[in-house]
Structures are given as structure tokens and as C-alpha cells.
Amino acid sequence: SQQGEEDPQALSIQEGENATMNCSYKTSINNLQWYRQNSGRGLVHLILIRSNEREKHSGRLRVTLDTSKKSSSLLITASRAADTASYFCATDGGQNFVFGPGTRLSVLP
Amino acid sequence: DAGVIQSPRHEVTEMGQEVTLRCKPISGHDYLFWYRQTMMRGLELLIYFNNNVPIDDSGMPEDRFSAKMPNASFSTLKIQPSEPRDSAVYFCASSPSSWKNYGYTFGSGTRLTVV
């Protein structure tokens, strides 16, 4: 399937540090999205990047896309305890978006 | 807009009982998706609707699961009879027709426990 695969599965950092998560996928895509899920809550859409874009920014978030390597990265700068959550990439599998297993980020105060 | 609204937030039921989960999408959104999330399998798409019509139900695990969307503002996911392995968090999400450009809005989910 088109499912993206996030890496690492879990990441633990100190507050103020940067956090980088990666997503790899197998076949060509039109768009790739990143979502955040806080414990016990639904997923929240963070950012969408199109296949013809290489980089997008939104506040402390920076997403890159390398279609030649079929990979994307999500960088959170100056992390805060409130950034503790699971992060998912979603790739468009034609009819709908397919979600990866996620990266669990813990930001320690 | 209040976002995607799901009810109940938590449901505990006995094996063999019927369970009905409810979802109210965002007004004006043409697409509605039902997902199931477990630790073992992650997020799985069960079924999705476009303009109230089921488009793809290939993710519905078996005949015990059924979903309906009688109008643009309401959808249900029913499990009958329920089994312990159905225990999971069930999410509803909606999106506008240009879903590829905007992504999905998720509800807060229903945590189902079948004992």
C-alpha cells in the first residue's frame, strides 16, 4: 500500500531542543501531510506539502519533501513540553490519505 | 463551527451487544471517513462517504460492521454483535471536496471497550 513509514518510532528530547521526524513512502504522491495527536485526542492537521514543493514553514514547524528519495521530514524547532504528542505523516493513496504508524515525541521539561 | 462531533466519548459494552457510534461532520464537508486506531494496527480506514454515498468500505473488517450516512450532517458506525477484539478508538473525520488540498478534520474519537 501507499502507507508512509515514520522514523524514529519514539523520540525523547529536552525542552528547547529541535525535534526531527522522518517519513518514507513507496510510490509517487501528489501531496503529503503531517498530523499531530495528543494523548486521548483526535488527529490535528499540521501542514500539507505538495509534490512540486520542497519546503514549507508554519510557525516552529518546517517540512521538507524529497520526491527523488520518497521521503519527508518534519522539524519542530525550540520544542516545548506541549509538543509532546504522536506525529503522523499521511500520503495520498489515490482515493484518500493513508497514515503511517507515527512517531511518539516526548519533550522533557 | 464546533468541528467534527463524535458521541459517545467512551463506551463500555459486553460481548455480543450492539454498539452504535455517531458522528456529525463539519457543515459543508463532502467527505466523511471512519477510522479505527489500535496500538497493534495503528490507524485503519474502515469506510468513507462522498455526498452521503459509501465509496469504499473495503476496510470494514467483517459483516458485523456497518455504516450509514442518512444525511449530510450525520453518520453512524454500528457493530453487531460486538467482540472484545473490536476494542479500539474509533475516529470520524470530514473534509471538503478538495480534500487533497486541505486534509482532514478529525473528531475526538470514541473509545470502545468490549468486555
HADDOCK unambig.tbl for C-alpha pairs under 7 A between the chains (distance, minus, plus):
assign (segid A and resid 31 and name CA) (segid B and resid 100 and name CA) 6.92 0.50 0.50
assign (segid A and resid 41 and name CA) (segid B and resid 108 and name CA) 5.05 0.50 0.50
assign (segid A and resid 41 and name CA) (segid B and resid 109 and name CA) 6.88 0.50 0.50
assign (segid A and resid 42 and name CA) (segid B and resid 106 and name CA) 5.60 0.50 0.50
assign (segid A and resid 42 and name CA) (segid B and resid 107 and name CA) 5.62 0.50 0.50
assign (segid A and resid 42 and name CA) (segid B and resid 108 and name CA) 4.40 0.50 0.50
assign (segid A and resid 42 and name CA) (segid B and resid 109 and name CA) 6.04 0.50 0.50
assign (segid A and resid 43 and name CA) (segid B and resid 106 and name CA) 5.76 0.50 0.50
assign (segid A and resid 44 and name CA) (segid B and resid 105 and name CA) 6.83 0.50 0.50
assign (segid A and resid 44 and name CA) (segid B and resid 106 and name CA) 6.77 0.50 0.50
assign (segid A and resid 45 and name CA) (segid B and resid 103 and name CA) 6.68 0.50 0.50
assign (segid A and resid 45 and name CA) (segid B and resid 104 and name CA) 6.78 0.50 0.50
assign (segid A and resid 45 and name CA) (segid B and resid 105 and name CA) 6.98 0.50 0.50
assign (segid A and resid 99 and name CA) (segid B and resid 43 and name CA) 6.51 0.50 0.50
assign (segid A and resid 101 and name CA) (segid B and resid 42 and name CA) 5.49 0.50 0.50
